[in-house]
Amino acid sequence: MFIFGGILLVIIGMLMFCFPNVVYSITELWKSDTSGEPSDAYKVHIRIKSVGVFCIGIFFIVAHFFIP
């Protein structure tokens, strides 16, 4: 189960890092009356979060091999 969750988190982390505009449109755009682009600060914030999600996914994959 660790390996499936880890792979899923790695994929989500990579997608968040590569496509922060899509994350914005899914999570924040519907809350706003204006249809604009995300700010540069939002893009940096999402990319930092994506690195965290990616690292947690790698941890789950590695933990699968060390936890019996």
C-alpha positions as a Markdown table, in Angstrom:
| # | Residue | x | y | z |
|---|---|---|---|---|
| 1 | Met | 0.0 | 0.0 | 0.0 |
| 2 | Phe | 2.9 | 2.3 | 0.7 |
| 3 | Ile | 4.3 | 1.9 | -2.8 |
| 4 | Phe | 0.9 | 2.8 | -4.5 |
| 5 | Gly | 0.4 | 5.9 | -2.3 |
| 6 | Gly | 4.0 | 6.9 | -2.9 |
| 7 | Ile | 3.8 | 6.6 | -6.7 |
| 8 | Leu | 0.5 | 8.5 | -6.6 |
| 9 | Leu | 2.1 | 11.3 | -4.5 |
| 10 | Val | 5.2 | 11.5 | -6.8 |
| 11 | Ile | 2.9 | 11.9 | -9.8 |
| 12 | Ile | 0.8 | 14.5 | -8.2 |
| 13 | Gly | 3.9 | 16.4 | -7.0 |
| 14 | Met | 5.4 | 16.4 | -10.5 |
| 15 | Leu | 2.1 | 17.6 | -12.1 |
| 16 | Met | 1.8 | 20.4 | -9.5 |
| 17 | Phe | 5.3 | 21.5 | -10.2 |
| 18 | Cys | 5.0 | 21.5 | -14.0 |
| 19 | Phe | 1.4 | 22.9 | -14.2 |
| 20 | Pro | 0.7 | 25.4 | -11.4 |
| 21 | Asn | -1.9 | 27.1 | -13.6 |
| 22 | Val | -4.0 | 23.9 | -13.7 |
| 23 | Val | -3.8 | 23.6 | -9.9 |
| 24 | Tyr | -5.0 | 27.3 | -9.7 |
| 25 | Ser | -7.9 | 26.6 | -12.0 |
| 26 | Ile | -9.0 | 23.6 | -10.0 |
| 27 | Thr | -8.6 | 25.0 | -6.5 |
| 28 | Glu | -8.9 | 28.8 | -6.6 |
| 29 | Leu | -10.4 | 30.0 | -9.9 |
| 30 | Trp | -14.0 | 29.1 | -9.0 |
| 31 | Lys | -13.8 | 31.2 | -5.8 |
| 32 | Ser | -13.1 | 34.4 | -7.8 |
| 33 | Asp | -15.4 | 36.6 | -9.9 |
| 34 | Thr | -12.6 | 37.5 | -12.3 |
| 35 | Ser | -11.0 | 35.0 | -14.5 |
| 36 | Gly | -7.3 | 35.9 | -14.3 |
| 37 | Glu | -4.0 | 34.2 | -14.1 |
| 38 | Pro | -2.4 | 33.2 | -10.8 |
| 39 | Ser | 0.2 | 35.5 | -9.3 |
| 40 | Asp | 3.9 | 34.7 | -9.4 |
| 41 | Ala | 3.8 | 34.3 | -5.6 |
| 42 | Tyr | 1.0 | 31.7 | -5.9 |
| 43 | Lys | 3.1 | 29.8 | -8.5 |
| 44 | Val | 6.1 | 29.7 | -6.3 |
| 45 | His | 4.0 | 28.6 | -3.3 |
| 46 | Ile | 2.5 | 25.7 | -5.3 |
| 47 | Arg | 5.9 | 24.7 | -6.6 |
| 48 | Ile | 7.3 | 24.6 | -3.0 |
| 49 | Lys | 4.3 | 22.5 | -1.9 |
| 50 | Ser | 4.8 | 20.2 | -4.9 |
| 51 | Val | 8.4 | 19.5 | -3.7 |
| 52 | Gly | 7.0 | 18.5 | -0.3 |
| 53 | Val | 4.4 | 16.2 | -1.8 |
| 54 | Phe | 7.1 | 14.7 | -4.1 |
| 55 | Cys | 9.4 | 14.1 | -1.1 |
| 56 | Ile | 6.7 | 12.4 | 0.9 |
| 57 | Gly | 5.9 | 10.2 | -2.1 |
| 58 | Ile | 9.6 | 9.2 | -2.3 |
| 59 | Phe | 9.6 | 8.5 | 1.5 |
| 60 | Phe | 6.6 | 6.2 | 1.1 |
| 61 | Ile | 8.3 | 4.3 | -1.7 |
| 62 | Val | 11.5 | 3.9 | 0.2 |
| 63 | Ala | 9.6 | 3.0 | 3.4 |
| 64 | His | 7.9 | 0.2 | 1.5 |
| 65 | Phe | 11.3 | -1.6 | 1.1 |
| 66 | Phe | 12.5 | -1.1 | 4.7 |
| 67 | Ile | 9.2 | -1.8 | 6.7 |
| 68 | Pro | 8.4 | -5.5 | 6.8 |
